[in-house]
Amino acid sequence: MNDFYKKAEPNPHVHIHVRPRYKQPIIIKNKAYEDTEYGHHYALKKTVLLSDEDRVMLYELMKRNLN
C-alpha cells in the first residue's frame, strides 16, 4: 500500500497516526480528557475533543521529546 514506489522517482516516508490510550483521565491545562473506549478498539469517526491550542502544545512537546 505504498504508492510512492509507483512513481518513476519514489520518495517514500513514514506516516503514522498516534492515538494514545489511557485508563485514567488525563489532565491537560486543567481540562480532563477521558478515553471512553479504553480496552476496546477505537471508533474511527470520533468527535474531536482536544482544543486546537492544546493540540499545538502537545505536538510541540512530542517533536521535542521524540527526536
Phi and psi in radians as a Rosetta constraint file:
Dihedral C 1 N 2 CA 2 C 2 CIRCULARHARMONIC -1.946 0.35
Dihedral N 2 CA 2 C 2 N 3 CIRCULARHARMONIC 1.688 0.35
Dihedral C 2 N 3 CA 3 C 3 CIRCULARHARMONIC -1.145 0.35
Dihedral N 3 CA 3 C 3 N 4 CIRCULARHARMONIC -0.273 0.35
Dihedral C 3 N 4 CA 4 C 4 CIRCULARHARMONIC -1.017 0.35
Dihedral N 4 CA 4 C 4 N 5 CIRCULARHARMONIC -0.620 0.35
Dihedral C 4 N 5 CA 5 C 5 CIRCULARHARMONIC -1.374 0.35
Dihedral N 5 CA 5 C 5 N 6 CIRCULARHARMONIC -0.038 0.35
Dihedral C 5 N 6 CA 6 C 6 CIRCULARHARMONIC -1.456 0.35
Dihedral N 6 CA 6 C 6 N 7 CIRCULARHARMONIC -0.286 0.35
Dihedral C 6 N 7 CA 7 C 7 CIRCULARHARMONIC -1.469 0.35
Dihedral N 7 CA 7 C 7 N 8 CIRCULARHARMONIC 2.732 0.35
Dihedral C 7 N 8 CA 8 C 8 CIRCULARHARMONIC -1.095 0.35
Dihedral N 8 CA 8 C 8 N 9 CIRCULARHARMONIC -0.692 0.35
Dihedral C 8 N 9 CA 9 C 9 CIRCULARHARMONIC -2.114 0.35
Dihedral N 9 CA 9 C 9 N 10 CIRCULARHARMONIC 1.512 0.35
Dihedral C 9 N 10 CA 10 C 10 CIRCULARHARMONIC -1.152 0.35
Dihedral N 10 CA 10 C 10 N 11 CIRCULARHARMONIC 2.537 0.35
Dihedral C 10 N 11 CA 11 C 11 CIRCULARHARMONIC -2.355 0.35
Dihedral N 11 CA 11 C 11 N 12 CIRCULARHARMONIC 1.227 0.35
Dihedral C 11 N 12 CA 12 C 12 CIRCULARHARMONIC -1.234 0.35
Dihedral N 12 CA 12 C 12 N 13 CIRCULARHARMONIC 2.701 0.35
Dihedral C 12 N 13 CA 13 C 13 CIRCULARHARMONIC -2.636 0.35
Dihedral N 13 CA 13 C 13 N 14 CIRCULARHARMONIC 2.913 0.35
Dihedral C 13 N 14 CA 14 C 14 CIRCULARHARMONIC -1.668 0.35
Dihedral N 14 CA 14 C 14 N 15 CIRCULARHARMONIC 2.337 0.35
Dihedral C 14 N 15 CA 15 C 15 CIRCULARHARMONIC -2.289 0.35
Dihedral N 15 CA 15 C 15 N 16 CIRCULARHARMONIC 2.087 0.35
Dihedral C 15 N 16 CA 16 C 16 CIRCULARHARMONIC -2.239 0.35
Dihedral N 16 CA 16 C 16 N 17 CIRCULARHARMONIC 2.728 0.35
Dihedral C 16 N 17 CA 17 C 17 CIRCULARHARMONIC -1.984 0.35
Dihedral N 17 CA 17 C 17 N 18 CIRCULARHARMONIC 2.324 0.35
Dihedral C 17 N 18 CA 18 C 18 CIRCULARHARMONIC -1.864 0.35
Dihedral N 18 CA 18 C 18 N 19 CIRCULARHARMONIC 2.133 0.35
Dihedral C 18 N 19 CA 19 C 19 CIRCULARHARMONIC -2.220 0.35
Dihedral N 19 CA 19 C 19 N 20 CIRCULARHARMONIC 1.612 0.35
Dihedral C 19 N 20 CA 20 C 20 CIRCULARHARMONIC -1.156 0.35
Dihedral N 20 CA 20 C 20 N 21 CIRCULARHARMONIC 2.561 0.35
Dihedral C 20 N 21 CA 21 C 21 CIRCULARHARMONIC -2.071 0.35
Dihedral N 21 CA 21 C 21 N 22 CIRCULARHARMONIC 2.387 0.35
Dihedral C 21 N 22 CA 22 C 22 CIRCULARHARMONIC -2.586 0.35
Dihedral N 22 CA 22 C 22 N 23 CIRCULARHARMONIC 2.477 0.35
Dihedral C 22 N 23 CA 23 C 23 CIRCULARHARMONIC -1.385 0.35
Dihedral N 23 CA 23 C 23 N 24 CIRCULARHARMONIC -0.701 0.35
Dihedral C 23 N 24 CA 24 C 24 CIRCULARHARMONIC -1.805 0.35
Dihedral N 24 CA 24 C 24 N 25 CIRCULARHARMONIC 2.666 0.35
Dihedral C 24 N 25 CA 25 C 25 CIRCULARHARMONIC -0.988 0.35
Dihedral N 25 CA 25 C 25 N 26 CIRCULARHARMONIC 2.508 0.35
Dihedral C 25 N 26 CA 26 C 26 CIRCULARHARMONIC -1.821 0.35
Dihedral N 26 CA 26 C 26 N 27 CIRCULARHARMONIC 2.342 0.35
Dihedral C 26 N 27 CA 27 C 27 CIRCULARHARMONIC -1.791 0.35
Dihedral N 27 CA 27 C 27 N 28 CIRCULARHARMONIC 2.131 0.35
Dihedral C 27 N 28 CA 28 C 28 CIRCULARHARMONIC -2.215 0.35
Dihedral N 28 CA 28 C 28 N 29 CIRCULARHARMONIC 2.007 0.35
Dihedral C 28 N 29 CA 29 C 29 CIRCULARHARMONIC 0.884 0.35
Dihedral N 29 CA 29 C 29 N 30 CIRCULARHARMONIC 0.887 0.35
Dihedral C 29 N 30 CA 30 C 30 CIRCULARHARMONIC 1.157 0.35
Dihedral N 30 CA 30 C 30 N 31 CIRCULARHARMONIC 0.285 0.35
Dihedral C 30 N 31 CA 31 C 31 CIRCULARHARMONIC -2.076 0.35
Dihedral N 31 CA 31 C 31 N 32 CIRCULARHARMONIC 2.271 0.35
Dihedral C 31 N 32 CA 32 C 32 CIRCULARHARMONIC -1.546 0.35
Dihedral N 32 CA 32 C 32 N 33 CIRCULARHARMONIC 2.308 0.35
Dihedral C 32 N 33 CA 33 C 33 CIRCULARHARMONIC -2.028 0.35
Dihedral N 33 CA 33 C 33 N 34 CIRCULARHARMONIC 2.203 0.35
Dihedral C 33 N 34 CA 34 C 34 CIRCULARHARMONIC -2.007 0.35
Dihedral N 34 CA 34 C 34 N 35 CIRCULARHARMONIC 2.372 0.35
Dihedral C 34 N 35 CA 35 C 35 CIRCULARHARMONIC -1.559 0.35
Dihedral N 35 CA 35 C 35 N 36 CIRCULARHARMONIC 1.614 0.35
Dihedral C 35 N 36 CA 36 C 36 CIRCULARHARMONIC -1.244 0.35
Dihedral N 36 CA 36 C 36 N 37 CIRCULARHARMONIC -0.181 0.35
Dihedral C 36 N 37 CA 37 C 37 CIRCULARHARMONIC -1.929 0.35
Dihedral N 37 CA 37 C 37 N 38 CIRCULARHARMONIC 0.244 0.35
Dihedral C 37 N 38 CA 38 C 38 CIRCULARHARMONIC -0.924 0.35
Dihedral N 38 CA 38 C 38 N 39 CIRCULARHARMONIC 2.316 0.35
Dihedral C 38 N 39 CA 39 C 39 CIRCULARHARMONIC 1.510 0.35
Dihedral N 39 CA 39 C 39 N 40 CIRCULARHARMONIC 0.011 0.35
Dihedral C 39 N 40 CA 40 C 40 CIRCULARHARMONIC -2.326 0.35
Dihedral N 40 CA 40 C 40 N 41 CIRCULARHARMONIC 2.874 0.35
Dihedral C 40 N 41 CA 41 C 41 CIRCULARHARMONIC -1.129 0.35
Dihedral N 41 CA 41 C 41 N 42 CIRCULARHARMONIC 2.478 0.35
Dihedral C 41 N 42 CA 42 C 42 CIRCULARHARMONIC -1.406 0.35
Dihedral N 42 CA 42 C 42 N 43 CIRCULARHARMONIC 2.661 0.35
Dihedral C 42 N 43 CA 43 C 43 CIRCULARHARMONIC -1.295 0.35
Dihedral N 43 CA 43 C 43 N 44 CIRCULARHARMONIC 2.361 0.35
Dihedral C 43 N 44 CA 44 C 44 CIRCULARHARMONIC -1.272 0.35
Dihedral N 44 CA 44 C 44 N 45 CIRCULARHARMONIC -0.617 0.35
Dihedral C 44 N 45 CA 45 C 45 CIRCULARHARMONIC -1.921 0.35
Dihedral N 45 CA 45 C 45 N 46 CIRCULARHARMONIC 1.358 0.35
Dihedral C 45 N 46 CA 46 C 46 CIRCULARHARMONIC -1.892 0.35
Dihedral N 46 CA 46 C 46 N 47 CIRCULARHARMONIC 2.511 0.35
Dihedral C 46 N 47 CA 47 C 47 CIRCULARHARMONIC -1.116 0.35
Dihedral N 47 CA 47 C 47 N 48 CIRCULARHARMONIC 2.375 0.35
Dihedral C 47 N 48 CA 48 C 48 CIRCULARHARMONIC -1.288 0.35
Dihedral N 48 CA 48 C 48 N 49 CIRCULARHARMONIC 2.209 0.35
Dihedral C 48 N 49 CA 49 C 49 CIRCULARHARMONIC -1.866 0.35
Dihedral N 49 CA 49 C 49 N 50 CIRCULARHARMONIC -0.340 0.35
Dihedral C 49 N 50 CA 50 C 50 CIRCULARHARMONIC -1.451 0.35
Dihedral N 50 CA 50 C 50 N 51 CIRCULARHARMONIC 2.265 0.35
Dihedral C 50 N 51 CA 51 C 51 CIRCULARHARMONIC -1.195 0.35
Dihedral N 51 CA 51 C 51 N 52 CIRCULARHARMONIC 2.729 0.35
Dihedral C 51 N 52 CA 52 C 52 CIRCULARHARMONIC -1.049 0.35
Dihedral N 52 CA 52 C 52 N 53 CIRCULARHARMONIC -0.692 0.35
Dihedral C 52 N 53 CA 53 C 53 CIRCULARHARMONIC -1.088 0.35
Dihedral N 53 CA 53 C 53 N 54 CIRCULARHARMONIC -0.791 0.35
Dihedral C 53 N 54 CA 54 C 54 CIRCULARHARMONIC -1.183 0.35
Dihedral N 54 CA 54 C 54 N 55 CIRCULARHARMONIC -0.621 0.35
Dihedral C 54 N 55 CA 55 C 55 CIRCULARHARMONIC -1.095 0.35
Dihedral N 55 CA 55 C 55 N 56 CIRCULARHARMONIC -0.770 0.35
Dihedral C 55 N 56 CA 56 C 56 CIRCULARHARMONIC -1.112 0.35
Dihedral N 56 CA 56 C 56 N 57 CIRCULARHARMONIC -0.771 0.35
Dihedral C 56 N 57 CA 57 C 57 CIRCULARHARMONIC -1.084 0.35
Dihedral N 57 CA 57 C 57 N 58 CIRCULARHARMONIC -0.760 0.35
Dihedral C 57 N 58 CA 58 C 58 CIRCULARHARMONIC -1.164 0.35
Dihedral N 58 CA 58 C 58 N 59 CIRCULARHARMONIC -0.680 0.35
Dihedral C 58 N 59 CA 59 C 59 CIRCULARHARMONIC -1.061 0.35
Dihedral N 59 CA 59 C 59 N 60 CIRCULARHARMONIC -0.775 0.35
Dihedral C 59 N 60 CA 60 C 60 CIRCULARHARMONIC -1.113 0.35
Dihedral N 60 CA 60 C 60 N 61 CIRCULARHARMONIC -0.708 0.35
Dihedral C 60 N 61 CA 61 C 61 CIRCULARHARMONIC -1.090 0.35
Dihedral N 61 CA 61 C 61 N 62 CIRCULARHARMONIC -0.747 0.35
Dihedral C 61 N 62 CA 62 C 62 CIRCULARHARMONIC -1.118 0.35
Dihedral N 62 CA 62 C 62 N 63 CIRCULARHARMONIC -0.750 0.35
Dihedral C 62 N 63 CA 63 C 63 CIRCULARHARMONIC -1.045 0.35
Dihedral N 63 CA 63 C 63 N 64 CIRCULARHARMONIC -0.745 0.35
Dihedral C 63 N 64 CA 64 C 64 CIRCULARHARMONIC -1.195 0.35
Dihedral N 64 CA 64 C 64 N 65 CIRCULARHARMONIC -0.626 0.35
Dihedral C 64 N 65 CA 65 C 65 CIRCULARHARMONIC -1.701 0.35
Dihedral N 65 CA 65 C 65 N 66 CIRCULARHARMONIC -0.167 0.35
Dihedral C 65 N 66 CA 66 C 66 CIRCULARHARMONIC -1.846 0.35
Dihedral N 66 CA 66 C 66 N 67 CIRCULARHARMONIC 0.100 0.35
